[in-house]
Amino acid sequence: MSLLLVLLAATGCDTLFKRSDGVSATSENPGANVNGIAGSDEGRREMAAYLNFMNVLDSTDEQGWHTIFEHTLNAYQEDPTPERRLRVALVMSRADRKSAEASITRNMLADSRELLDETVHDSASTPPLVRKFAQLQLTEIDARLALYDELQSLRSQLAKAHQSSQTAQRDRTEVQTRMRRIDAALAEANAKLEAVMNIEQNIGPTGKETFP
């Protein structure tokens, strides 16, 4: 925000006072300078309104954010002016700070980026200062979208690892169950073998039982 205020204060100073050749813009082309001053003033007023709007967005709670979003979206749908377009973009750019649903947040940030990109390239109806402001917002959203994509990738990897762990645990359980069954079968077979051996030991060479 401090960078935006500096940008707001500094933009247009060179064109208002002097050119590179040392001749004032007013003395060379008064009409052009008047238009430049008017455009600069308009851009500053518009920027001040956007900054105030962002302060409201950042200070409101989730319910207030939803109300502002619905209002600005309806207004933009009724009359899609550049000013309303940027306001909707600014509201949606705060989606990850006001909404807990990751999928909706990711989509809103992507939509906000698209609207900001339109503002940046709308040189016909958007003051230069506002376009610079939109470019700053666009750069910030790009960074956040990249982080969301990385986070989604990590969550996917974690889910796969968890699934693999569950599969490995299930396999271990099945193996352990089979081992218990085999151990039981071996114990039963050994018991039968031992019984047979005991019977054979009690049978004499002629096939008759011997007694002590």
C-alpha positions as CSV (number, residue, x, y, z in Angstrom):
1,M,0.0,0.0,0.0
2,S,2.9,2.4,0.8
3,L,4.3,1.7,-2.7
4,L,0.9,2.7,-4.2
5,L,0.8,5.9,-2.3
6,V,4.3,6.8,-3.5
7,L,3.3,6.0,-7.0
8,L,0.2,8.1,-6.6
9,A,2.2,11.1,-5.3
10,A,5.0,10.9,-7.8
11,T,3.3,10.1,-11.1
12,G,3.0,13.0,-13.6
13,C,5.4,15.4,-11.8
14,D,7.9,15.5,-14.8
15,T,5.1,16.3,-17.3
16,L,3.7,19.0,-15.1
17,F,6.8,21.1,-14.5
18,K,9.5,20.6,-17.2
19,R,10.6,18.6,-20.1
20,S,14.1,17.2,-20.8
21,D,15.1,20.1,-23.0
22,G,14.5,22.6,-20.1
23,V,11.4,24.2,-21.7
24,S,8.3,24.1,-19.7
25,A,5.4,22.2,-21.1
26,T,3.1,25.1,-20.5
27,S,5.1,27.6,-22.6
28,E,5.4,25.1,-25.5
29,N,1.9,23.7,-25.8
30,P,-0.5,25.1,-23.2
31,G,-3.5,23.2,-24.5
32,A,-1.8,19.8,-24.4
33,N,-0.5,20.5,-20.9
34,V,-4.0,21.4,-19.7
35,N,-5.3,18.0,-21.0
36,G,-2.3,16.3,-19.3
37,I,-3.1,18.0,-16.0
38,A,-6.7,17.1,-16.2
39,G,-5.9,13.5,-17.0
40,S,-3.5,13.3,-14.2
41,D,-5.9,14.8,-11.7
42,E,-8.6,12.4,-12.9
43,G,-6.3,9.4,-12.5
44,R,-5.3,10.6,-9.0
45,R,-8.9,11.0,-7.9
46,E,-9.8,7.6,-9.3
47,M,-6.7,6.0,-7.6
48,A,-7.7,7.6,-4.2
49,A,-11.2,6.1,-4.6
50,Y,-9.7,2.6,-5.3
51,L,-7.3,2.9,-2.3
52,N,-10.2,3.8,0.0
53,F,-12.2,0.9,-1.5
54,M,-9.3,-1.5,-0.7
55,N,-9.1,-0.1,2.9
56,V,-12.8,-1.0,3.3
57,L,-12.3,-4.5,1.8
58,D,-9.3,-5.2,4.1
59,S,-11.2,-4.0,7.2
60,T,-14.4,-5.9,6.7
61,D,-15.3,-9.4,7.8
62,E,-16.3,-12.3,5.7
63,Q,-20.0,-11.5,5.6
64,G,-19.2,-7.9,4.7
65,W,-16.9,-9.0,2.0
66,H,-19.7,-11.2,0.5
67,T,-22.1,-8.3,0.6
68,I,-19.6,-6.0,-1.2
69,F,-18.8,-8.7,-3.8
70,E,-22.5,-9.3,-4.6
71,H,-23.1,-5.5,-4.9
72,T,-20.1,-4.8,-7.1
73,L,-20.7,-7.9,-9.3
74,N,-24.3,-6.9,-9.9
75,A,-23.3,-3.3,-10.7
76,Y,-20.7,-4.6,-13.2
77,Q,-23.1,-6.9,-14.9
78,E,-25.6,-4.1,-15.3
79,D,-23.1,-1.7,-16.7
80,P,-19.6,-3.1,-17.3
81,T,-17.6,0.2,-17.1
82,P,-13.8,0.1,-16.6
83,E,-14.2,1.5,-13.1
84,R,-16.7,-1.2,-12.1
85,R,-14.6,-3.9,-13.7
86,L,-11.6,-2.9,-11.6
87,R,-13.7,-2.8,-8.4
88,V,-14.9,-6.4,-9.0
89,A,-11.4,-7.5,-9.7
90,L,-10.2,-5.9,-6.4
91,V,-13.0,-7.6,-4.4
92,M,-12.2,-11.0,-5.9
93,S,-8.5,-10.4,-5.3
94,R,-9.2,-10.6,-1.6
95,A,-11.1,-13.9,-1.9
96,D,-8.3,-15.9,-0.3
97,R,-8.4,-13.7,2.8
98,K,-12.2,-13.8,3.2
99,S,-13.2,-17.2,2.0
100,A,-12.3,-20.6,3.4
101,E,-13.1,-22.7,0.3
102,A,-9.8,-23.3,-1.6
103,S,-11.4,-24.2,-4.9
104,I,-13.7,-21.2,-5.0
105,T,-10.8,-19.0,-3.9
106,R,-8.6,-20.2,-6.7
107,N,-11.3,-19.6,-9.3
108,M,-11.9,-16.1,-8.0
109,L,-8.3,-15.2,-8.1
110,A,-8.1,-16.4,-11.7
111,D,-11.1,-14.3,-12.6
112,S,-9.7,-11.3,-10.8
113,R,-6.4,-11.8,-12.8
114,E,-8.3,-11.8,-16.1
115,L,-10.1,-8.5,-15.2
116,L,-6.9,-6.9,-14.0
117,D,-5.2,-7.9,-17.2
118,E,-8.0,-6.2,-19.2
119,T,-7.5,-3.1,-17.2
120,V,-3.8,-3.1,-17.8
121,H,-4.3,-3.3,-21.5
122,D,-7.2,-0.8,-21.6
123,S,-5.2,2.3,-22.5
124,A,-8.2,4.0,-24.2
125,S,-10.4,4.4,-21.2
126,T,-8.1,3.8,-18.2
127,P,-5.7,6.5,-16.8
128,P,-2.0,5.5,-16.8
129,L,-1.8,5.7,-13.0
130,V,-4.7,3.3,-12.7
131,R,-3.1,0.9,-15.2
132,K,0.1,0.9,-13.1
133,F,-1.9,0.2,-10.0
134,A,-3.7,-2.7,-11.8
135,Q,-0.3,-4.1,-12.9
136,L,0.9,-4.1,-9.3
137,Q,-2.2,-6.0,-8.3
138,L,-1.8,-8.4,-11.3
139,T,1.8,-9.2,-10.3
140,E,0.7,-9.9,-6.7
141,I,-2.1,-12.2,-7.8
142,D,0.3,-14.1,-10.2
143,A,2.6,-14.8,-7.2
144,R,-0.4,-16.0,-5.1
145,L,-1.8,-18.2,-7.9
146,A,1.7,-19.8,-8.2
147,L,1.7,-20.6,-4.5
148,Y,-1.8,-22.0,-4.7
149,D,-0.8,-24.2,-7.6
150,E,2.3,-25.4,-5.6
151,L,0.1,-26.0,-2.6
152,Q,-2.4,-28.1,-4.7
153,S,0.5,-30.1,-6.1
154,L,1.8,-30.8,-2.6
155,R,-1.7,-31.8,-1.4
156,S,-2.0,-34.2,-4.3
157,Q,1.4,-35.7,-3.5
158,L,0.4,-36.1,0.1
159,A,-2.9,-37.7,-0.8
160,K,-1.0,-40.2,-3.0
161,A,1.4,-40.9,-0.3
162,H,-1.4,-41.4,2.2
163,Q,-3.1,-43.8,-0.3
164,S,0.1,-45.7,-0.8
165,S,0.5,-45.9,3.0
166,Q,-3.0,-47.2,3.4
167,T,-2.4,-49.7,0.6
168,A,0.8,-50.9,2.2
169,Q,-0.9,-51.2,5.6
170,R,-3.7,-53.2,4.0
171,D,-1.1,-55.4,2.3
172,R,0.7,-55.9,5.6
173,T,-2.5,-56.8,7.3
174,E,-3.3,-59.4,4.7
175,V,0.2,-60.9,4.8
176,Q,0.0,-61.1,8.6
177,T,-3.4,-62.8,8.4
178,R,-2.0,-65.3,5.9
179,M,1.0,-65.9,8.1
180,R,-1.2,-66.6,11.1
181,R,-3.3,-69.1,9.0
182,I,-0.1,-70.8,7.8
183,D,1.3,-70.9,11.3
184,A,-2.0,-72.5,12.5
185,A,-1.9,-75.0,9.7
186,L,1.7,-75.9,10.4
187,A,0.9,-76.3,14.1
188,E,-2.0,-78.6,13.3
189,A,0.1,-80.6,10.8
190,N,3.0,-80.9,13.4
191,A,0.5,-82.1,16.0
192,K,-0.9,-84.7,13.7
193,L,2.7,-85.8,12.7
194,E,3.7,-86.1,16.3
195,A,0.6,-88.2,17.0
196,V,1.4,-90.5,14.2
197,M,5.0,-90.8,15.3
198,N,3.8,-91.7,18.8
199,I,1.6,-94.4,17.4
200,E,4.4,-95.8,15.3
201,Q,6.7,-95.9,18.4
202,N,4.1,-98.1,20.2
203,I,3.8,-100.6,17.3
204,G,6.2,-103.5,17.3
205,P,8.1,-105.0,14.3
206,T,5.3,-107.6,13.7
207,G,2.7,-104.9,13.5
208,K,1.4,-105.6,17.0
209,E,1.2,-103.2,19.8
210,T,3.8,-103.7,22.5
211,F,3.1,-103.0,26.1
212,P,5.6,-102.6,28.9
